Amino acid sequence: MDSAADPRPLVVHVVNRFDTGGLENGIVNLINRMPQQAYRHAVWALTDISEFRSRVRIPGVQFLALNKSAGHGFKLYPRLWRLLRQHRPAVLHTRNLGPLEMQVAAAAARVPVRIQGEHGRELNDLDGRNRKLQLLRRVYSPFVQRWVTVSRDLERYLVDRVGLPTSAVTCIYNGVDTERFAARVGTMNAPAGFPFDPTRHWVVGTVGRMQGVKGSVLLAEAFVRALSLRRDLRSKWRLVMVGDGPLRAEVQAVLRAAHAEELAWIPGERNDVADVMRAMSCFVLPSLAEGISNTILEAMATGLPVLATDVGGNTELVQAGRTGEIVPSGDSDAIAQALVRLYEHPALLQDMGRAARQRVEQSFSLHSMVAAYQSLYERELCTAGYVGKGSR
């Protein structure tokens, strides 16, 4: 159907860069799973769009890279205003701080519904105390009609520190595809290129971009530290870190210095994350800050016990002692000791994995997330008095 004649409301999702990541994966799931008769979708990136776009299976989704240069985006306002007037979206949904300023142009273009999503903390504001970033959100708040967070922690931040009214903030948890991410059943063949034997090795694993906020180096240091605590672990433990990023070389250097390179597999980006997770024994998320981690949910759905740091929404997902363990952030020794404790209790690990899968099925399904966003869009459009393309 010609988009100019398509009566379905258009939702434009605006991100800084559309590339591999939890936030972007959430958008993909939302577009792929939302009933096609309900909305049309477009993805606009302030900078560029990678091959990650191929994961969107719905035909007709527009992808647009705005190629913004560094700094404030006010130079983009005229172009963005023209694009908005041309495409006439019903909803502009920006995500995280970078695209927030685009809400100014959206208000000028009279976009009926303007939503800002908060998916995690910035690297220079891990504890949410940066007053400049609080002020920025406050300054742009008159242009935003609804704020959406992925965790109660971020919801409290917007209300208690930014000063937004509770009525303006909605929390919608991320969802996970429980069919794709399913627990290992019986014996399995390792994924292509996987160098270890899941039946013989105890595989410590993680998935995520290797950058400072994700604590990638901390996990490498924790793995090395655990090997020093018990010498017998060298023959049994293996480390898998899926993902790429600026700290990949530093992670490899930590392992090399401890003569542990042969005990680790760092393959970069993979398209078979679900299969790789099924080859793991325990999942670790060593982040310094988080919103709600998609990879934690994916690991839990796969039936893995999860060791996570005490940041952001991690404690809203991982129930310490039941589905995994929580350790202090930034402490590689705490991660190492917790891993050793889990390894020494295999029966507890199995119970945690089963409980993790059950918790995801009950509280974090993809269906629930998509239904919540669809309901949100409908409520906001109704409040805005939107009645279709002829209403403006």
Secondary structure, 3 states (H helix, E strand, C coil): CCCCCCCCCEEEEEECCECCCHHHHHHHHHHHHCCCCCCEEEEEECCCECHHHHHCCCCCCEEEECCCCCCCCHHHHHHHHHHHHHHCCCEEEEECHHHHCHHHHHHHCCCCEEEEEECCCCCCCCCCCCHHHHHHHHHHHHHCCEEEECCHHHHHHHHHHHCCCHHHEEECCCCECCCCCCCCCCCCCCCCCCCCCCCCCEEEEEECCCCHHHCHHHHHHHHHHHHHHCHHHHHCEEEEEECCCCCHHHHHHHHHHCCCHHHEEEEECCCCHHHHHHCCCEEEECCCCCCCCHHHHHHHHCCCCEEEECCCCHHHHCCECCCEEEECCCCHHHHHHHHHHHHCCHHHHHHHHHHHHHHHHHHCEHHHHHHHHHHHHHHHHHHHCCCCHHHC
